[in-house]
Amino acid sequence: MNSEVTIYLGLGSNIGSKIENIIVAVDKLKSNSEITFVALSSFYETEPREYLNQDNFINAVVKLQTTFSAIELYKIIKNIETEMGRKTTFQNGPRLIDIDILLYGDKIINTNEVLIPHARISERKFVLIPFAEIDNSVIIPGIQKSILQLLKSCNDSGVVQIIVEKNILV
């Protein structure tokens, strides 16, 4: 039996009822008996990156604890995305729901399926801002900087605007 690990997931949606999509995804995660809910950030509206001809995103970060391995967690997340109706389009394209493993404890994992910490975590304010809201002192393995340090040095100029405060969500 694996011991419990603290994980952080980034969630995003820019199709349909974006806020509802994220709430449904979090509820699906919470409904798994091997996953313990710890915290959910506020929801932020963010401009698309790379492919700009699409709606703005709603983004959030959730902190959980689980006994699942990183690969098992990845499969559960992909299953939730599929259950919710996510269709594969193209990289950085529109998506009903996107769930990324940002951190899995203090592990560095690089397999064909999973890359943890998330490859672009230090470049994205739409991840760093909600992450910092939950816990700005977390140190990113391999980078050896805290979320707050990464946020302060992040060159991302995209607008990240709070639209639903976390105390309303609890």
Steps between C-alpha positions, in 0.01 A plus 500: 500500500632842404524772760298817458651765272402867466424592141410819317293498183437783256153514347385700201200533272403727213199321347142508626428572867863547593455551875259207521745281306770560759260443791385170346861387450588584862186318621601192299845510660345543846267203444794260474553332838879498446515879454466748786402858418716764672449836326370667184621838377284780375404483132690724260418613149803489275578576140591209273869436429666387177173444306317831553185448289292351783303604808668600824563226753390454857787357706539372856735287707393226739705344780426136576649203680501151357651155527490456120828487312562782254417270206178380665404862570575597140267223375223611737535860381489399133191290575327798664583718198355235267189447717435874492517502121845637426586454135858505379543792261853635464770621737393815690156482336160545667408248768196420709724394787874473544651349814878508540708350778713793613673329792501152647658537843866588457549254217648560157334258257580478131329218310333474159166580668590740779739790552497636856549776602299638210744614230380862477394564859756782544384679181128526568344757729161334448646203692729684742242753625235246608775266627647781712155568643491146641866469603768741379785335692496165316843429349496368144725193473781540247456878490551540877296820511174569679176582320532857630856532364388365162203736493720801575740411218237387247507693170148395395319821401157338456207639698393280792188638664318355800134434425381270781667529838581175677299579816187496281588153367541318832 
